[in-house]
Amino acid sequence: MDLKDSLKDSIIKEALNSGVDLRQYSQQVEQQLQEVELVSVQDYVNQGTSLAQLHSQFTHCDAALERMENLLSTFRSQLGGLSSDILQLQHQSAQLGLRLSNRQAARSLAGQMIDDLVIPEALIRHLLETPVTEPVFSEQLIILQAKLALSGDHHQRCSRAAQDVVPVLGALRIKVVERLRHFLLLKLQQLRRPLANYQLPQNSLLKHKSFYHFLITQEPEIAYEVRQDYVQTMSKLYFSYFKSYSTRLLKLVDTNSVNKDDVLGSEDASLGAAAAAAARSLFGRAAPSARNSSSKSTVFTLGTRIEVVTNLEAPVLVPHAAATGTSAGHKGETKYSYEIVFRSQHYALADNACREYLFLCEFFHVERAPAMELFQEVMGKTCTIYMVSKKHCLTMTVTNVI
């Protein structure tokens, strides 16, 4: 510090302005400084214990921080190890998940295969002891059919388990086929009973159509035997029924109402008046005179014959019921025009033929050409006698007219 700067100091400036002795003033200042120094030293001495304690605390904190640093370093290294462990665990978890899915898939396949091969005791008991008409028998039959289909698979046959089960399935199949054959043939026997309603056994057979399907897949020869037995039975039944029905209906035809002489345009003079009367009757005019009988004048009258066309689906004639009735106010045998008898014959045939065709398709699992062939085997003879009967009737009619 130079003199110029010292003069700017406030204390020195004040001392100069006050006119004190500078030497004395400097000594005074020096003495004050010594006193302040002594007080400061004494204060430091008094605070020595606190400083020692503070130093000790600093030392302890430094040691604690060092231990914390070491601990954090160890934790950091452990975290690094944990990270690698986590990655390893993730890899192991993925492998375990893959193994689990593979085992579950194998378990599912093996479990399904075991379920397909195992023959439960309940299955055997129901198939051998339960009546075939019970619903539980049909349910177990479906299960058996599925097991038989699987046992026939090449891959299934190659397994040791399948080789052990196949003989048991074969024996069970034979027993079931025997029971089904007996049941179906027994139902077919019911069709042969005199005066039996054949639709009832047919409805019962439709409820158990799965039996025939089982025979087709497992024993085609037995299925063919049942089919042929049905064909022969129903063919004879329809033939006998419709032959008798047609014969009895033809007896109800009024044969006296018309003959070969009842034609328009006849050259016979004696028939001219009858023809003219018939023509007038046809167009609603009264005949001037009757020929031999009052009924001959209505030979060509339409009357109610149109009802045969408009009521094609009317109930058919039942011979034993239609033969008795009231005619012209007197009890006796009722006669019908040929049109009414013709409609009853063919409507009954068409109704039964349609019902039979639907039954054959549903029960025997056939359609289109095979269904038509089977239908022809059943209804062929019956349709033939109808065709022969109509040809004979037409031939006789033409011959009589000529």
VEXDREN-2710 file (C-alpha; in Angstrom, 1 decimal):
% VEXDREN-2710
k/r/px/py/pz
1/MET/0.0/0.0/0.0
2/ASP/1.5/3.4/-0.9
3/LEU/1.1/6.6/1.0
4/LYS/-1.7/7.9/-1.3
5/ASP/-3.8/4.9/-0.7
6/SER/-3.1/5.0/3.1
7/LEU/-4.4/8.5/3.3
8/LYS/-7.7/7.4/1.9
9/ASP/-8.2/5.0/4.9
10/SER/-10.8/6.3/7.2
11/ILE/-9.0/5.5/10.4
12/ILE/-5.8/7.1/9.3
13/LYS/-7.6/10.0/7.8
14/GLU/-9.5/10.5/11.1
15/ALA/-6.2/10.3/13.1
16/LEU/-4.6/12.9/10.9
17/ASN/-7.6/15.2/11.2
18/SER/-7.7/14.9/14.9
19/GLY/-4.1/15.9/15.3
20/VAL/-2.9/13.0/17.5
21/ASP/0.6/11.7/17.6
22/LEU/0.9/9.1/15.0
23/ARG/3.5/7.1/16.9
24/GLN/1.4/7.0/19.9
25/TYR/-1.7/6.2/17.8
26/SER/0.2/3.3/16.1
27/GLN/1.3/1.9/19.4
28/GLN/-2.3/2.1/20.6
29/VAL/-3.5/0.3/17.5
30/GLU/-0.8/-2.3/17.9
31/GLN/-1.8/-2.9/21.5
32/GLN/-5.5/-3.3/20.5
33/LEU/-4.4/-5.8/17.8
34/GLN/-2.5/-7.8/20.4
35/GLU/-5.5/-7.8/22.7
36/VAL/-7.7/-8.9/19.9
37/GLU/-5.2/-11.6/19.0
38/LEU/-5.0/-12.8/22.6
39/VAL/-8.8/-12.9/22.8
40/SER/-8.9/-14.8/19.5
41/VAL/-6.2/-17.3/20.7
42/GLN/-8.1/-17.7/23.9
43/ASP/-11.3/-18.3/21.9
44/TYR/-9.5/-20.9/19.8
45/VAL/-8.2/-22.6/22.9
46/ASN/-11.6/-22.6/24.4
47/GLN/-13.1/-24.2/21.2
48/GLY/-10.3/-26.8/20.9
49/THR/-12.5/-29.5/22.5
50/SER/-15.3/-28.8/20.1
51/LEU/-12.9/-28.8/17.2
52/ALA/-11.5/-32.1/18.3
53/GLN/-15.0/-33.5/18.5
54/LEU/-15.8/-32.1/15.1
55/HIS/-12.6/-33.6/13.7
56/SER/-13.6/-36.9/15.3
57/GLN/-17.1/-36.6/13.7
58/PHE/-15.6/-35.9/10.4
59/THR/-13.3/-38.9/10.7
60/HIS/-16.3/-41.1/11.6
61/CYS/-18.4/-39.7/8.8
62/ASP/-15.6/-40.3/6.4
63/ALA/-15.3/-43.9/7.6
64/ALA/-19.1/-44.3/7.3
65/LEU/-19.1/-42.8/3.8
66/GLU/-16.2/-45.1/2.9
67/ARG/-18.2/-48.1/4.2
68/MET/-21.3/-46.9/2.3
69/GLU/-19.2/-46.6/-0.8
70/ASN/-17.9/-50.1/-0.4
71/LEU/-21.4/-51.3/0.3
72/LEU/-22.8/-49.5/-2.8
73/SER/-20.0/-50.9/-4.9
74/THR/-20.8/-54.4/-3.6
75/PHE/-24.5/-53.8/-4.3
76/ARG/-23.7/-52.5/-7.8
77/SER/-21.6/-55.6/-8.5
78/GLN/-24.5/-57.7/-7.1
79/LEU/-27.0/-55.9/-9.3
80/GLY/-24.8/-56.7/-12.3
81/GLY/-24.8/-60.3/-11.2
82/LEU/-28.6/-60.2/-10.7
83/SER/-29.1/-58.8/-14.2
84/SER/-27.2/-61.7/-15.7
85/ASP/-29.2/-64.1/-13.4
86/ILE/-32.4/-62.5/-14.6
87/LEU/-31.4/-63.0/-18.3
88/GLN/-30.5/-66.6/-17.5
89/LEU/-33.9/-67.1/-15.7
90/GLN/-35.7/-65.6/-18.6
91/HIS/-34.0/-68.0/-20.9
92/GLN/-34.8/-70.9/-18.6
93/SER/-38.4/-69.8/-18.3
94/ALA/-38.8/-69.7/-22.1
95/GLN/-37.3/-73.2/-22.3
96/LEU/-39.6/-74.4/-19.5
97/GLY/-42.6/-72.8/-21.2
98/LEU/-41.7/-74.6/-24.5
99/ARG/-41.3/-77.9/-22.6
100/LEU/-44.6/-77.4/-20.9
101/SER/-46.5/-76.7/-24.1
102/ASN/-44.8/-79.7/-25.8
103/ARG/-45.8/-81.9/-22.8
104/GLN/-49.3/-80.6/-22.8
105/ALA/-49.6/-81.3/-26.5
106/ALA/-48.2/-84.7/-26.0
107/ARG/-50.5/-85.3/-23.1
108/SER/-53.5/-84.2/-25.1
109/LEU/-52.6/-86.5/-28.0
110/ALA/-51.8/-89.4/-25.7
111/GLY/-54.9/-88.7/-23.6
112/GLN/-57.1/-88.7/-26.7
113/MET/-55.4/-91.9/-27.9
114/ILE/-55.9/-93.6/-24.6
115/ASP/-59.6/-92.5/-24.4
116/ASP/-60.1/-93.9/-27.9
117/LEU/-58.4/-97.2/-27.1
118/VAL/-59.7/-97.8/-23.6
119/ILE/-63.0/-99.8/-23.4
120/PRO/-64.8/-98.7/-20.3
121/GLU/-66.7/-101.4/-18.3
122/ALA/-69.9/-99.3/-18.6
123/LEU/-69.6/-99.4/-22.4
124/ILE/-69.4/-103.2/-22.4
125/ARG/-72.2/-103.6/-19.9
126/HIS/-74.6/-101.3/-21.7
127/LEU/-73.9/-102.9/-25.1
128/LEU/-74.4/-106.5/-23.9
129/GLU/-77.1/-106.1/-21.3
130/THR/-79.1/-102.9/-21.9
131/PRO/-82.2/-103.3/-24.1
132/VAL/-81.4/-102.0/-27.6
133/THR/-84.5/-99.7/-27.5
134/GLU/-83.0/-97.7/-24.6
135/PRO/-81.4/-94.3/-25.6
136/VAL/-78.2/-95.2/-23.6
137/PHE/-77.7/-98.2/-25.9
138/SER/-77.7/-95.9/-29.0
139/GLU/-75.3/-93.5/-27.3
140/GLN/-72.8/-96.3/-26.4
141/LEU/-73.2/-97.8/-29.9
142/ILE/-72.0/-94.5/-31.4
143/ILE/-69.0/-94.6/-29.1
144/LEU/-68.2/-98.2/-30.1
145/GLN/-68.4/-97.3/-33.8
146/ALA/-65.9/-94.5/-33.3
147/LYS/-63.5/-96.8/-31.4
148/LEU/-63.8/-99.4/-34.2
149/ALA/-63.1/-96.7/-36.8
150/LEU/-60.0/-95.6/-35.0
151/SER/-58.8/-99.1/-34.3
152/GLY/-58.9/-99.7/-38.1
153/ASP/-56.5/-96.8/-38.7
154/HIS/-53.0/-97.8/-39.8
155/HIS/-51.2/-95.7/-37.2
156/GLN/-53.5/-96.9/-34.4
157/ARG/-53.0/-100.6/-35.4
158/CYS/-49.2/-100.2/-35.2
159/SER/-49.3/-99.3/-31.5
160/ARG/-48.9/-102.0/-28.9
161/ALA/-51.9/-100.7/-27.0
162/ALA/-54.1/-101.0/-30.1
163/GLN/-52.9/-104.5/-30.7
164/ASP/-54.1/-105.4/-27.1
165/VAL/-57.5/-103.8/-27.5
166/VAL/-58.4/-104.8/-31.1
167/PRO/-59.3/-108.4/-30.1
168/VAL/-61.6/-107.1/-27.4
169/LEU/-63.2/-104.7/-29.8
170/GLY/-63.7/-107.4/-32.3
171/ALA/-65.5/-109.7/-29.8
172/LEU/-67.7/-106.8/-28.7
173/ARG/-68.5/-105.9/-32.3
174/ILE/-69.7/-109.5/-33.0
175/LYS/-71.9/-109.5/-29.9
176/VAL/-73.4/-106.1/-30.8
177/VAL/-74.0/-107.1/-34.5
178/GLU/-75.8/-110.2/-33.3
179/ARG/-78.1/-108.2/-31.0
180/LEU/-78.8/-105.6/-33.8
181/ARG/-79.5/-108.4/-36.3
182/HIS/-81.9/-110.1/-34.0
183/PHE/-83.7/-106.8/-33.2
184/LEU/-84.1/-105.7/-36.8
185/LEU/-85.3/-109.2/-38.0
186/LEU/-87.8/-109.3/-35.2
187/LYS/-89.2/-105.9/-36.3
188/LEU/-89.4/-107.2/-39.8
189/GLN/-91.3/-110.3/-38.5
190/GLN/-93.9/-107.9/-37.1
191/LEU/-94.6/-106.7/-40.7
192/ARG/-95.7/-110.2/-41.6
193/ARG/-98.5/-110.4/-39.0
194/PRO/-102.0/-110.6/-40.5
195/LEU/-103.9/-107.3/-40.5
196/ALA/-100.9/-105.6/-38.9
197/ASN/-100.4/-101.9/-39.5
198/TYR/-97.0/-101.9/-41.2
199/GLN/-96.4/-98.2/-40.5
200/LEU/-95.9/-98.8/-36.8
201/PRO/-92.9/-101.2/-37.2
202/GLN/-91.6/-98.8/-39.9
203/ASN/-91.7/-95.9/-37.5
204/SER/-90.0/-98.0/-34.9
205/LEU/-87.3/-98.8/-37.4
206/LEU/-86.7/-95.2/-38.2
207/LYS/-86.1/-94.4/-34.6
208/HIS/-83.2/-97.0/-34.7
209/LYS/-81.9/-96.2/-38.2
210/SER/-78.4/-95.9/-36.6
211/PHE/-78.5/-99.7/-36.1
212/TYR/-78.6/-100.4/-39.9
213/HIS/-75.9/-97.8/-40.4
214/PHE/-73.7/-99.6/-37.9
215/LEU/-74.3/-102.9/-39.8
216/ILE/-73.3/-101.3/-43.1
217/THR/-70.0/-100.1/-41.8
218/GLN/-69.1/-103.1/-39.7
219/GLU/-70.9/-106.1/-41.2
220/PRO/-72.1/-105.4/-44.8
221/GLU/-73.3/-109.0/-45.3
222/ILE/-75.6/-108.8/-42.3
223/ALA/-76.8/-105.4/-43.5
224/TYR/-77.6/-106.9/-46.9
225/GLU/-79.4/-109.8/-45.2
226/VAL/-81.6/-107.3/-43.3
227/ARG/-82.2/-105.3/-46.4
228/GLN/-83.2/-108.3/-48.5
229/ASP/-85.5/-109.6/-45.8
230/TYR/-87.2/-106.2/-45.7
231/VAL/-87.5/-106.0/-49.5
232/GLN/-89.0/-109.5/-49.7
233/THR/-91.4/-108.9/-46.8
234/MET/-92.6/-105.5/-48.0
235/SER/-92.8/-106.6/-51.7
236/LYS/-95.1/-109.5/-50.8
237/LEU/-97.0/-107.3/-48.4
238/TYR/-97.7/-104.5/-50.9
239/PHE/-98.4/-107.0/-53.6
240/SER/-100.9/-109.0/-51.6
241/TYR/-102.5/-105.9/-50.1
242/PHE/-103.0/-103.9/-53.3
243/LYS/-104.1/-107.0/-55.3
244/SER/-106.8/-107.7/-52.7
245/TYR/-107.7/-104.0/-52.4
246/SER/-107.9/-103.6/-56.2
247/THR/-110.0/-106.7/-56.6
248/ARG/-112.4/-105.8/-53.9
249/LEU/-112.8/-102.2/-55.2
250/LEU/-113.5/-103.4/-58.7
251/LYS/-116.5/-105.4/-57.3
252/LEU/-118.0/-102.0/-56.3
253/VAL/-118.0/-100.7/-59.9
254/ASP/-121.5/-100.1/-61.2
255/THR/-121.3/-102.4/-64.3
256/ASN/-125.0/-102.0/-65.2
257/SER/-124.7/-98.3/-65.7
258/VAL/-123.0/-98.6/-69.1
259/ASN/-122.2/-101.3/-71.7
260/LYS/-120.8/-101.5/-75.2
261/ASP/-124.1/-100.4/-76.7
262/ASP/-124.0/-97.1/-74.9
263/VAL/-122.1/-95.1/-77.5
264/LEU/-122.9/-92.0/-79.5
265/GLY/-123.3/-92.5/-83.2
266/SER/-124.4/-96.1/-83.0
267/GLU/-126.0/-97.4/-86.3
268/ASP/-128.4/-99.6/-84.4
269/ALA/-131.9/-98.1/-84.9
270/SER/-133.0/-99.3/-81.5
271/LEU/-130.0/-97.4/-80.0
272/GLY/-130.6/-94.2/-81.9
273/ALA/-133.2/-92.9/-79.5
274/ALA/-130.9/-93.8/-76.5
275/ALA/-128.0/-92.0/-78.1
276/ALA/-130.2/-88.9/-78.8
277/ALA/-131.5/-89.0/-75.3
278/ALA/-128.0/-89.3/-73.9
279/ALA/-126.8/-86.3/-75.9
280/ARG/-129.8/-84.3/-74.8
281/SER/-129.1/-85.3/-71.2
282/LEU/-125.4/-84.3/-71.6
283/PHE/-126.4/-80.8/-72.6
284/GLY/-129.1/-80.5/-70.0
285/ARG/-132.1/-81.4/-72.1
286/ALA/-134.8/-83.9/-71.0
287/ALA/-135.1/-87.1/-73.0
288/PRO/-138.5/-87.7/-74.7
289/SER/-138.6/-91.3/-73.7
290/ALA/-136.5/-93.9/-71.7
291/ARG/-134.7/-96.9/-73.1
292/ASN/-135.5/-100.2/-71.3
293/SER/-134.7/-98.5/-68.0
294/SER/-134.8/-95.0/-66.6
295/SER/-131.2/-95.2/-65.5
296/LYS/-129.9/-95.6/-69.1
297/SER/-130.8/-92.1/-69.9
298/THR/-128.0/-90.8/-67.5
299/VAL/-125.2/-92.9/-69.0
300/PHE/-123.4/-89.8/-70.4
301/THR/-124.5/-87.4/-67.7
302/LEU/-121.6/-85.7/-65.9
303/GLY/-123.4/-85.4/-62.6
304/THR/-120.9/-85.2/-59.7
305/ARG/-118.0/-86.8/-61.7
306/ILE/-116.1/-83.6/-61.6
307/GLU/-115.6/-84.1/-57.9
308/VAL/-113.2/-86.9/-58.7
309/VAL/-110.9/-84.3/-60.3
310/THR/-111.4/-81.5/-57.8
311/ASN/-111.0/-83.8/-54.8
312/LEU/-108.1/-86.0/-55.8
313/GLU/-106.8/-86.1/-52.2
314/ALA/-110.2/-87.1/-50.7
315/PRO/-110.2/-90.2/-48.4
316/VAL/-109.9/-93.5/-50.4
317/LEU/-112.7/-96.0/-50.5
318/VAL/-112.5/-98.8/-47.9
319/PRO/-114.0/-101.9/-49.5
320/HIS/-115.8/-103.4/-46.5
321/ALA/-117.1/-100.0/-45.4
322/ALA/-118.0/-98.7/-48.9
323/ALA/-119.8/-101.9/-49.9
324/THR/-122.7/-101.2/-47.4
325/GLY/-124.8/-98.1/-47.6
326/THR/-128.1/-96.7/-48.8
327/SER/-128.9/-96.6/-52.5
328/ALA/-132.1/-95.2/-53.9
329/GLY/-133.7/-95.4/-50.5
330/HIS/-133.0/-99.1/-50.0
331/LYS/-130.2/-100.6/-48.0
332/GLY/-127.9/-102.8/-50.0
333/GLU/-124.6/-102.9/-51.7
334/THR/-123.4/-99.5/-52.8
335/LYS/-122.0/-99.2/-56.3
336/TYR/-119.6/-96.5/-57.6
337/SER/-118.6/-95.2/-61.0
338/TYR/-115.3/-96.4/-62.3
339/GLU/-113.7/-93.0/-62.0
340/ILE/-114.2/-93.1/-58.2
341/VAL/-112.7/-96.5/-57.9
342/PHE/-109.9/-95.6/-60.2
343/ARG/-109.0/-92.6/-58.1
344/SER/-109.1/-94.6/-54.8
345/GLN/-106.8/-97.3/-56.3
346/HIS/-104.2/-95.0/-57.6
347/TYR/-104.3/-92.5/-54.8
348/ALA/-103.7/-95.3/-52.3
349/LEU/-100.9/-96.6/-54.4
350/ALA/-99.3/-93.2/-54.8
351/ASP/-99.6/-92.4/-51.1
352/ASN/-98.0/-95.6/-49.9
353/ALA/-95.4/-95.5/-52.6
354/CYS/-94.3/-91.9/-51.6
355/ARG/-94.2/-92.9/-47.9
356/GLU/-92.2/-96.1/-48.8
357/TYR/-89.7/-94.2/-50.9
358/LEU/-89.0/-91.7/-48.1
359/PHE/-88.6/-94.6/-45.6
360/LEU/-86.1/-96.4/-47.9
361/CYS/-84.0/-93.2/-48.3
362/GLU/-83.9/-92.5/-44.6
363/PHE/-83.5/-95.9/-43.1
364/PHE/-81.2/-97.5/-45.7
365/HIS/-79.2/-94.4/-46.4
366/VAL/-79.7/-94.3/-50.1
367/GLU/-80.6/-91.6/-52.6
368/ARG/-81.1/-91.0/-56.3
369/ALA/-80.3/-94.0/-58.5
370/PRO/-79.7/-96.5/-55.6
371/ALA/-82.9/-95.3/-54.0
372/MET/-84.9/-95.9/-57.2
373/GLU/-83.4/-99.4/-57.6
374/LEU/-84.3/-100.3/-54.0
375/PHE/-87.8/-98.8/-54.5
376/GLN/-88.3/-100.8/-57.7
377/GLU/-87.4/-104.0/-55.8
378/VAL/-90.1/-103.2/-53.2
379/MET/-92.9/-101.7/-55.3
380/GLY/-92.1/-103.2/-58.7
381/LYS/-94.5/-106.1/-58.5
382/THR/-97.3/-104.0/-57.1
383/CYS/-96.9/-101.4/-59.8
384/THR/-96.8/-104.1/-62.4
385/ILE/-100.2/-105.6/-61.4
386/TYR/-101.7/-102.1/-61.6
387/MET/-100.3/-101.6/-65.1
388/VAL/-101.5/-105.0/-66.2
389/SER/-105.0/-104.3/-64.7
390/LYS/-105.3/-101.0/-66.5
391/LYS/-104.1/-102.4/-69.8
392/HIS/-106.7/-105.2/-69.5
393/CYS/-109.4/-102.6/-68.6
394/LEU/-108.4/-100.4/-71.6
395/THR/-108.3/-103.4/-73.9
396/MET/-111.7/-104.6/-72.8
397/THR/-113.1/-101.1/-73.2
398/VAL/-111.8/-100.6/-76.7
399/THR/-113.0/-104.1/-77.7
400/ASN/-116.5/-103.5/-76.3
401/VAL/-116.7/-100.2/-78.2
402/ILE/-115.5/-101.7/-81.4
END
